[in-house]
Amino acid sequence: ICWSGRFDTGDLFPMERLISSGGGHPCALKDFQFVVFPADDEAKSWKIFQIPVEKDSFDGRASLPEEWGGLEFEPLQTLSGVADAGFVHPNLFCGGAGSQEGAIAMAKIALSRK
């Protein structure tokens, strides 16, 4: 699932559609900021990654909030308000939550602070 910067409209894009339709790299989705996907086949946790500005770039269109960088579990949950937030990388390009809803909530918060 890709999460659009237009989260107020509820725009979600199934990642399977991007891959199977030949859409290529997620950066081809011009209106999207983050990709949200299951961390494993059983979807016991979910990850959120920024979409890069272009295919081989490390620069993202959006980042997770700076104050979340390097936090895990309880401190992140308290600061973010996302009950099942699991981690945010110190460089702010990815994070994780215990549910799809949690990962999407993290994306919404990041986009609202942009």
Sequence and secondary structure as in RCSB ss.txt:
>XXXX:A:sequence
ICWSGRFDTGDLFPMERLISSGGGHPCALKDFQFVVFPADDEAKSWKIFQIPVEKDSFDGRASLPEEWGGLEFEP
LQTLSGVADAGFVHPNLFCGGAGSQEGAIAMAKIALSRK
>XXXX:A:secstr
 EEES GGGT EE HHHHHHTT  SGGG TTEEEEEEESSTT SSEEEEE BSSTT S BS    GGGTT BHHH
HHHHH  TTEEEE TTSSEEEESSHHHHHHHHHHHHHT 
